[in-house]
Amino acid sequence: MRVQLPDLSCVALIQAEELKDLDEMRELIAQHHPLLRASPLGLLSLLLQQRSRSWEKWLEAIWRRTLEIESFTGTVPIHWSVNNNPQRLEELANPETRHTQLLSTHADSCHAQGFLAFGVRLADFCTDAIAIVDADGTTLSPAARAEIEDRNRLPKSLFLSLTERVTDLLSRQQIQISCVSLRVAAC
């Protein structure tokens, strides 16, 4: 993204690994074009919003995989437990398969922790960018400034909350890995 500070003109190249992410960005841009007309910094906020949704879905899948294993091993309260389908129960019955899935889920959680830390820093950068634009003498309208700041705060808050959730997941996964490792070693 390149922004000319005197007139706030902007050129941005948006790239995504999956087409659905680009489609979602196009939809956000179309819905919030008045924000983008007020300031190109709104694009950063929209990118932050799109990433926060995507990462939250990713973490829900990690949480679900962890809960499936905990439900199988009986290490969660009954009201948290999920019913696994017969094929999933068969997979989890094999300690080596369960161990491999736990390690994979743990690795995903570690990656998620890094992505969330980046998300917090990106939210801070997006907010700091407003001050940079203001320092150059190009002031945003109070309404545009407030909307962009609000749009930056919400994903940052979500990232911080999800970071706590990932920390919890990592602890729970480590307990499961230790239990399965002991069982595999005993065989």
C-alpha positions as CSV (number, residue, x, y, z in Angstrom):
1,M,0.0,0.0,0.0
2,R,1.3,3.4,-0.9
3,V,-0.3,6.6,0.3
4,Q,0.5,10.1,-0.8
5,L,0.2,12.2,2.3
6,P,-0.6,15.6,0.7
7,D,-3.8,14.4,-0.9
8,L,-4.2,10.9,0.7
9,S,-4.3,9.2,-2.7
10,C,-3.6,5.5,-2.4
11,V,-2.6,2.5,-4.4
12,A,-2.8,-0.9,-2.8
13,L,-2.1,-4.4,-3.9
14,I,-4.1,-7.0,-2.0
15,Q,-3.0,-10.6,-2.2
16,A,-4.6,-13.6,-0.5
17,E,-3.8,-17.3,-0.5
18,E,-7.5,-18.2,-1.0
19,L,-10.0,-16.7,-3.3
20,K,-12.7,-16.6,-0.6
21,D,-10.4,-14.2,1.4
22,L,-10.2,-11.9,-1.7
23,D,-13.9,-12.1,-2.2
24,E,-14.5,-11.2,1.4
25,M,-12.2,-8.1,1.1
26,R,-13.9,-7.0,-2.1
27,E,-17.3,-7.2,-0.3
28,L,-15.9,-5.2,2.7
29,I,-14.5,-2.6,0.4
30,A,-17.8,-2.3,-1.5
31,Q,-19.8,-2.0,1.8
32,H,-17.4,0.6,3.3
33,H,-16.5,2.7,0.3
34,P,-17.4,6.0,2.1
35,L,-14.8,5.1,4.8
36,L,-12.2,4.6,2.0
37,R,-13.1,7.9,0.4
38,A,-12.6,9.6,3.7
39,S,-9.2,8.0,4.2
40,P,-7.1,5.2,2.6
41,L,-6.2,4.2,6.2
42,G,-9.7,2.7,6.3
43,L,-8.3,0.0,4.0
44,L,-5.9,-1.1,6.7
45,S,-8.8,-1.3,9.2
46,L,-10.8,-3.4,6.7
47,L,-7.9,-5.8,6.2
48,L,-7.5,-6.1,10.0
49,Q,-11.2,-6.9,10.2
50,Q,-11.1,-9.5,7.5
51,R,-8.0,-11.2,9.1
52,S,-9.6,-11.2,12.6
53,R,-12.6,-13.1,11.2
54,S,-10.4,-15.6,9.4
55,W,-8.2,-16.2,12.4
56,E,-11.1,-16.6,14.7
57,K,-12.6,-19.3,12.4
58,W,-9.2,-21.0,12.4
59,L,-9.0,-21.0,16.2
60,E,-12.5,-22.4,16.4
61,A,-11.4,-25.4,14.4
62,I,-8.3,-25.9,16.6
63,W,-10.5,-25.7,19.7
64,R,-12.9,-28.2,18.2
65,R,-10.1,-30.7,17.4
66,T,-8.7,-30.3,21.0
67,L,-12.2,-30.8,22.5
68,E,-12.8,-33.9,20.4
69,I,-9.7,-35.5,21.8
70,E,-10.4,-34.5,25.3
71,S,-13.9,-35.8,25.0
72,F,-12.6,-39.2,23.8
73,T,-10.1,-39.4,26.7
74,G,-12.7,-38.2,29.2
75,T,-10.6,-35.3,30.4
76,V,-13.3,-32.6,30.2
77,P,-16.4,-32.1,32.2
78,I,-19.4,-34.0,30.7
79,H,-21.2,-30.7,29.8
80,W,-18.2,-29.7,27.6
81,S,-18.0,-33.1,25.9
82,V,-18.8,-33.5,22.2
83,N,-20.1,-36.6,20.6
84,N,-17.6,-37.8,18.0
85,N,-18.9,-39.7,15.0
86,P,-17.9,-43.5,14.7
87,Q,-15.1,-42.8,12.2
88,R,-13.6,-40.2,14.5
89,L,-13.8,-42.5,17.5
90,E,-12.0,-45.2,15.5
91,E,-9.2,-42.7,14.6
92,L,-8.8,-41.5,18.2
93,A,-8.8,-45.1,19.5
94,N,-5.3,-45.6,18.0
95,P,-2.8,-44.0,20.4
96,E,-0.3,-43.3,17.6
97,T,-2.8,-41.6,15.4
98,R,-4.1,-39.6,18.4
99,H,-0.6,-38.6,19.3
100,T,0.1,-37.4,15.7
101,Q,-3.2,-35.4,15.6
102,L,-2.4,-33.9,19.0
103,L,1.1,-32.8,17.7
104,S,-0.4,-31.3,14.6
105,T,-3.1,-29.5,16.6
106,H,-0.4,-28.2,19.0
107,A,1.7,-26.9,16.1
108,D,-1.4,-25.1,14.7
109,S,-1.9,-23.5,18.1
110,C,1.7,-22.4,18.2
111,H,1.3,-20.8,14.7
112,A,-1.9,-19.2,15.8
113,Q,-0.2,-17.6,18.8
114,G,2.3,-16.0,16.4
115,F,-0.4,-14.8,14.0
116,L,-2.3,-13.2,16.9
117,A,0.8,-11.4,18.2
118,F,1.3,-10.0,14.7
119,G,-2.4,-9.0,14.6
120,V,-2.0,-7.0,17.8
121,R,1.1,-5.3,16.4
122,L,-0.8,-4.6,13.1
123,A,-3.7,-3.1,15.0
124,D,-1.3,-0.8,16.8
125,F,0.4,0.2,13.5
126,C,-3.0,1.0,11.9
127,T,-3.8,3.3,14.8
128,D,-0.3,4.9,14.8
129,A,-0.7,5.5,11.0
130,I,-3.5,8.0,11.9
131,A,-1.0,10.1,13.9
132,I,1.5,10.0,11.1
133,V,-1.1,11.3,8.7
134,D,-2.1,14.0,11.2
135,A,1.6,15.0,11.8
136,D,2.0,15.6,8.1
137,G,-0.7,18.2,8.2
138,T,-3.3,16.1,6.5
139,T,-6.0,15.8,9.0
140,L,-8.8,13.3,8.9
141,S,-12.4,14.3,9.6
142,P,-13.3,13.6,13.2
143,A,-15.9,11.1,12.0
144,A,-13.4,9.2,9.8
145,R,-10.8,9.2,12.5
146,A,-13.2,7.9,15.1
147,E,-14.5,5.1,12.8
148,I,-11.0,4.0,11.9
149,E,-9.8,4.0,15.5
150,D,-12.9,2.0,16.5
151,R,-12.4,-0.5,13.7
152,N,-8.8,-1.0,14.9
153,R,-9.7,-1.4,18.5
154,L,-12.2,-4.2,18.0
155,P,-9.8,-6.6,16.2
156,K,-7.0,-5.8,18.7
157,S,-9.3,-6.7,21.5
158,L,-10.3,-9.9,19.8
159,F,-6.7,-10.8,19.1
160,L,-5.8,-10.3,22.8
161,S,-8.8,-12.4,23.9
162,L,-7.9,-15.2,21.4
163,T,-4.3,-15.1,22.6
164,E,-5.5,-16.1,26.0
165,R,-7.6,-18.8,24.5
166,V,-4.6,-20.2,22.6
167,T,-2.6,-20.2,25.8
168,D,-5.3,-22.3,27.4
169,L,-5.4,-24.6,24.4
170,L,-1.7,-25.1,24.4
171,S,-1.8,-26.1,28.1
172,R,-4.7,-28.5,27.5
173,Q,-2.9,-30.0,24.4
174,Q,0.3,-30.5,26.3
175,I,-1.5,-32.5,29.0
176,Q,-3.0,-34.7,26.3
177,I,0.4,-35.1,24.5
178,S,2.0,-36.1,27.8
179,C,-0.7,-38.7,28.5
180,V,-0.6,-40.2,25.0
181,S,3.2,-40.2,25.0
182,L,3.3,-42.2,28.3
183,R,0.8,-44.7,26.9
184,V,2.7,-45.1,23.6
185,A,6.0,-45.5,25.4
186,A,4.4,-48.2,27.7
187,C,3.3,-50.3,24.7
